[in-house]
Amino acid sequence: MLGLSMTDELPLILLPGLGADARMFSSLRNGLPQLVTPAWIEPLRGETIAQYARRYAPTIDPGRPCFIGGASFGGVLAQELAVLLPHVRACFVIGSARFADARPWRIRILRPITPFIGILPRVSPLLVTLLGSWLRPPTRGVMAQLGDADRRFLRWAAQAILTWKPSPEIANVRVCQIHGDRDRVFPIYRADPDCVVPGAGHLISITHPKQVVQYLSTKMAEIQQEEQLAHPIAEK
């Protein structure tokens, strides 16, 4: 289990996107001090996201009420984990997909080349060096994280998200989604977000941290207040 202190703030477990790590949420931490980004476990060959979640869930379970969520790939995995973790109050999907058909055709046709994605950590530092002056800071930051990514995990995750079939039990999970209206990976016309951030692209947690922090903080407070009203503490 995660080593989490017992505070008034419920833990918020956030999972990063494909090839990214905890640095993806560095701009959110001041506004969300309860944020936790656990390390991945090694995937098994041919494992689906749901199967991976079943092995991963016990290693991240804080054993108390919590929130879970993620960006991009992490948002997909978070939904499968929310089914398994007994104390999850809600799942936050940040620039990600809530449905299998949220993946546009141009993403799905990449399936045959996913075995070659493992070379990206090798070439990413070179691309940053060659193209650094043309890359926007958020893109440079993600490419730097990609250079540190585990190649085996990257290959598995790329294949797994392209073949993801949501578990039926996700329908019983409270899923809250924030999405950028310029997301080109998961276009907004295929999404059904609760909150739309104008001008934000796929890296919304990096480019628009204030809006993401505000949305998460507000929704978590609302959910906790709803539960307190539904289950008031009996007066002594």
N, C-alpha and C positions, 0 to 999 in steps of 0.2 A: 504493500500500500504506500501511497504518497505520504511523505512526512509533512503534514499540514497542521498548523496551530489552530486551536479552537477559538475562533473569534466570532464577532457578530456578523461578519461578512461571510457568506457562503462561498466556498471555493469555486472558482471559474476555471475549468480545464479547457484550454484552447489548443487545437492541433494545427500546425502550419500546412502550407500547400506543398505541392510536389516539388521536391528538390530544395525546399526551404527548411529553416529551423526556427528556434525560439527567437532569433533576431527579427523575424517577420513581425513580431508583436512588441518590439522594443518601444515604439512610440505610444503604446497603449498602457504601459505599466504604471506610469505616474497616476493616471486616472483610474486604474483598476489594480490596486495593490494585492487583491486576492487572486490575481491571475497566476495560473500554473501551466507550464508547457512540458509535459513528460517526454522522456526519451522514447524512441521507437524500439520495438523488439524486432528480431530478425524474422522476416517472412519465410514461409515454406513454399517450396516450388509448386506452382499451380494453385495456390491458395486464393480463394475469393476474399473480397473485403469483409463479408459477413463472417467467414471462417477465421480470418485474422482478428477480427473484433472479439471473437469468443476467447481467444488466447490472450489478447491484450487487456481486456476489461479487468481481470483480477489484479493486474499489475498497477493500474491507475486508480482503482476504487478507493476514495478517501474514507469510506465507511461511515459517511454522514451525508446529509442533504447537500447537493451541489448543483452547479450548472455545467454544461459541457457545450462545446461548439468548435468551429474550425473554419479555416479559409480554404477555398478551392477543394483540393483532395481531402484536406482535413475536415471540411464540412460534411463531406459524404461519409467518411469514416465515423465522425461524431454521431451521425444519425443511427448508424448500426450499433454503436456503443451505448447510446441512450436507451436502446431496447434492453440491454443487458445489465446496466448499472441500476440497482434497486432504488437509489435515493436521488436520481436526477429529477430536477424540477422543470427543466426546459432545455432544449437544444438550439443553439444559435448557429445559423448558416450564414457565413460572411463571404459574399462573392463566390457562391458555390451553386450546387444543383440539389434541388429537392426531389426531382423526378428523373427517371432514366432518359426521357425524351428531351431533357434540358440540354443534352449534348447535341450541338449542331452537326450536320453531315460532315463538315470539314474536319471536325475533331474525330468522328467515328472512323473516317477513312485512314487515319494514321495508325490503326491497329497493326498492320503488317510491319511497320518499322519500329515498333516499341522495343524489340530486342536490341536495337542500336542506340537507344537512349542512354545506355550506360556509358557512352563515350563523352557525354556532355560535361561531367565533372573535369575531364581532362582538357577539353577545349575551352571551357568557360573562362578560365583566367586569361588565356590568350586573346579571346574575343574582347574581354574588358580592356586589355592593353591596347589592342588595335583600334577598337571602336569607342573607347572611353569617352572621348570628347563629343561623340554624337549620341551617346546614351543618356537618357534621363536618370537622375540620381536614384529613383526607386528601382529602375531596371538594373542599374549597376549593382545596387545592394543585393538584389535577388540573385544575380549572376555570381556574385561573390559567395553567397551561401551555396549555390549550386556547385561551385568548385570544391566545397567541403562535403558534399553529399555522398552517401554510400551508394556505389554504382548498382549493387545488387538490389537494394531497396528501391532505387529509382526505376529500374527495369520492371520490377514486380508491380509497383504502384501505378506506373503508366499503363500496363496491361490490365490491371485490376479495375481501374476506374472506367476504362473503355468497355468493359464487360459487366459492369455493375448492374445488378438487378435488386432494387430495394427490397428488404425483408418486409413482408406484409405487416408485421408488428409496428413498423414505423408510423403507421396510420394512427396508432394510439399515443404517440409521443407529441408533446407540445413543441412544435418547431417554429422558430421565429427567424425570419430572413431579412437581411439588409443587403442591398445590391446596388451597384453603380449603373447608371443608364448608358454608359459607354463601354460596358464589359464586352469584349470581343470573344472571350473564351466561352462564356455562358451568356449569350445575348439575352437582354432583358425581355425580349418578346417571347422567349421560351421559359421565362421564370415567372413566379407569382410571389414577389417579395412583399413583405409588410412595410418596408421602408426603402425608398429609392433616393439615392444620393446623386443629384445632378452633377454631371461632369466627371464622375468617378468611373474608372475602368476596373480591370480585374484585380489590381493590387490595392483595393480600397482600404485595407487595414494599414497600409503604408502611406498612401497618398492623402487619405482623409481620416486621420486618427481621431480628431475631435468629434466628428460625426459618429464614428463607430463607438467611441467611448460613451458618448451621450446616449446613443441608442441602447447599448448593452446595459448601462447603469439604470436607465429609465425602466427598461423591461424587467430587469431583475428586481427592482424595487416594487414594481407593480405586482409581479408574481408573488413575492414574499408577502405583500400586503393582502392580496387575495387569500392566501393561505391562512394568514392570521385571522382574517374575518370569518373564514370558513371553519376554522378550528380554534376558537378563542380559548385562552388558558382559563380554566375554572378558578373562580375566586375562592380564596381560603376562608 
